Amino acid sequence: MELTDMCVDTPLGLLRGIQLGTESYHVLFKRLCSYAGLHCEIIQGFSKGEGYKPGTRMSRRFRNSWTAAYLDGSWHFINCNWGARYTKGTSVKASEVKSRDLDLLYRYDDFYFLTDPDDHIYQHFPDDPKLQLLGKAVSMEEFVRLPVLKSPFFNNHFNFIAKPQATMKTSESKFEIIIALPKTMDLAAKLHLQSADGTMESLVGKTLVRIIGSKAVVSAYLPHPGTYYLTVYTADAHTGDMECACSFQIKKITTTKTVCTDTATETASIDTATETAYIGTYPDVDFLGPTPLARKYGFQINKRMDPSMLTDGSERIKMNFHVTTHCKLTHNFICLSKNQEARDFHQHALLQTRSGSGLSYWLNPPQAGFYLFSLFAAEEGSTTFVCIYKALVESKMAEYSYIPPYPTTLRKWFDCKLHQPLNGELQLSSKVDFHLEVPTATDVAVVIGQKWHMLNNQEDSWKGAIYTGGLSGKLRVYAKFNASGESYSPLLEYTITSSHCY
């Protein structure tokens, strides 16, 4: 629409003024309210808008205005400008939080229309304390101490387990914030270090987000004393872009006493299976735990299970899940160690049991380092797999140790449980005991080359001692599920070899 030669004292004239930058949304909104017979006032004050950092004192740079309209017998806040979601440099992709999108974006944000005063005060401080619309007004000092919470925090109904402040101090190298989630969300975090001249250094590999039950544990590693800024991002429901939900200033001090201990209390109450002993750097992963897509497959897990685990190689890591829908599953188990190319050790992760909705996965890293386990699901008949769960394993096993792989589970491994052999590498010219549960099978066979060895059925368990022969190659386990048919389906695959076997 061409808005030229318009009288400035008309709605179209005001639109022309907004286009030219000489008028504001607030003036236009007040005029529209007057046409509708509604009382509206423009409020002047300070706001924690673009460029504001947690703990910063208010100055003229952060002067702003917004409106309040009288509806149904009470006043309600409305910020037409922020409600249009004018953003600059705040939209980031989940896969790369460090990148910034500098485009100007206009998107409707319902949070800034009829905003609850208890939420409004986190971003807006009016010159007149009465216009806070709170039972007890907060002071400017209290306003600055409030954490910086953006509209995505409220739109997604986030909450803090222990209420933090905008600025916190600690003498510990590991700092955590815990956020209560109404549902599983895509989350990410970023840490910046402020230098002496005020510039910001982005620190890579210093944050980790873990979803544990209905909580998101955001961990930051503070390498040395200084002033840090921790920002938590969440995915926009419409675009998938990662947007700032909240941010904090963290001052690491050199004294032995931790000044802020609110979050530490809650952290201790979380029942983690193991305490991961990170030494300064986290692997480059967005977040750990169930993904939002897990809900589609009815994915369930122990609500107190930490998706970050530590092992010394002496015992297998065991994880139990449930999926309420009949779906196809696959996984990878990728080594993320420094100075090494990412490598998939999928044979060191075993779907040991799949019975009904129950899943039991066993993990056994082959060497020291970090490993990312990702579980993928697809609907029957579909070839598109999506990630539904991610876990991080840190292995501190001795470098000289050798951990053999598991056998590979194949497409018909359903309602099955493997007891032995668990070693995916079988020795040449040796006798191997097989024991697996396949309740729905009518026959189960071990196939080496062209030779078929039938296992014995003992109360839904299939057992037998099989000679591997003198030739290297593949060994497969097949099952027949139709007594009148001749078709066998593959269940498991092993490798017969002369190397690296016990």
Beta strands, then each sheet from edge to edge (+ up, - down):
strand 1: 40-47
strand 2: 63-71
strand 3: 74-78
strand 4: 87-88
strand 5: 91-93
strand 6: 96-101
strand 7: 104-105
strand 8: 113-115
strand 9: 124-126
strand 10: 148-149
strand 11: 159-160
strand 12: 167-170
strand 13: 174-180
strand 14: 187-194
strand 15: 200-203
strand 16: 207-212
strand 17: 215-221
strand 18: 226-235
strand 19: 242-252
strand 20: 289-290
strand 21: 300-301
strand 22: 308-311
strand 23: 317-322
strand 24: 327-335
strand 25: 343-344
strand 26: 349-355
strand 27: 358-363
strand 28: 369-379
strand 29: 386-395
strand 30: 408-409
strand 31: 416-420
strand 32: 425-427
strand 33: 431-437
strand 34: 443-448
strand 35: 451-454
strand 36: 456-458
strand 37: 461-467
strand 38: 473-480
strand 39: 489-497
sheet 1: 8+ 3- 2+ 1- 9+
sheet 2: 4+ 7-
sheet 3: 6+ 5- 19+ 10-
sheet 4: 6+ 5- 19+ 12+
sheet 5: 6+ 5- 19+ 18- 14+ 15-
sheet 6: 11+ 13- 17+ 16-
sheet 7: 20+ 29- 22-
sheet 8: 20+ 29- 28+ 24- 25+
sheet 9: 21+ 23- 27+ 26- 31+ 33- 37+ 36-
sheet 10: 30+ 39- 32-
sheet 11: 30+ 39- 38+ 34- 35+
end
